[in-house]
């Protein structure tokens, strides 16, 4: 003899199917609700759960909270008419749920943005040596086709696209003449006045308005066209914050 399924198991299954969710285990993973909480929902106890859990379920099902309540909450099996005395109370409750949904959605968006930035920070830290050294090697390769790195230049394009998507841009390019600005440039040797012409030896990077690494520069008279750039000295530079 087959056992009777929970009264709201089928409505929940229909909403899951519309959202492309295969089973309760997947719904649990997406929503963050436990199997016990989902079982309560199947037995019509959604109204007894917290607003935050309602928002989690609605977000997982890609529906508004009021639509989820209308399908799964016994208290909202029908929509009251304007003449019913509890119309105002229900409207106020729905409005409250909508505001709470918007607040939690904003909170989730902020958390997601924070996680993305943390991942980018870790990736940039790991790639630090490459980011600082590769542009100089690439510039040397362009000047000398016999340089071994010339064969690797096309392979770096996907990474360049990724940095662009992360809004990370280079501060000038290798060999470029720029006006010295200590905010963006780090002088490798000697001293120069702000605004003086210097040559970029190793590029720097910024992400939006945030400085990641200063570009390493030197005075024009210190450059010798026939001599490739030397390795940068171990001079403190701005790192990823």
Phi, psi and omega in degrees: 000126182282140177282150180285127181291158176305148186299332183247019177291317182291314176302320178294319179297322178297317179294323178296318180297319179296329180271359179077025180262126190285314186210180183293328178298317179293320178299321179297318180294318183287317186274335185083005178273145181281167178299323179295319178294321178293326177296320177298321179296319179296334180264015173080025183255022180300324182294342180271353183267167182288159178297324180298321178292324176299317180296318179300316180295315181297319179296318179295323181274357179061041180229165174282154180302322182294327178290322177295318178298318181298329182271327191241354182252120181303332182289346181238040177290343179218160177261123181293149177275170182294340182273349181285141185293336183266011181299316181296319180296317180293320179297319179295321180293318179296319178297320179297318179295322179296317179296319179294322177298314180297320180295314181291324178297318177297320179296317179297319179298318179295319178295320179296318178297321178296317179296320179297315181295322179295320178296316179298319179301314180296318181295317180296320179298317179294323184270006187309307182301317180295315182301322184277329186264325188297315180303323178292318177296321180295320179297318177295324180293322179295325180284332182230097182302341180280351181295130185305328185291346182302329181287341183269347185304314180297334182286344183273352184300316179302322180291323176297321178294320178298315178299323178295319178296329178277004180063032176261123181233151180284146173269101183065187179227162183298130179088354182283141174273126182224163174276128185296125177226109184300343177291325185248344186239147175240117181286129184282323181216151174071199179222146175218160178277149175302132182097347178290154180283129177227166181247133179284123178259321178223128185291156171248180182218151172219153178240102189066236178266359183269127177283129175260306179217137174286147175285136178274128186230162176219165180287146183305322183291346180272357181266139176233112185307327183278351183252122179294154180302139177279166177294141182294144176289163181283073182255133181304138176224167180288127179252175181298129179275000000 
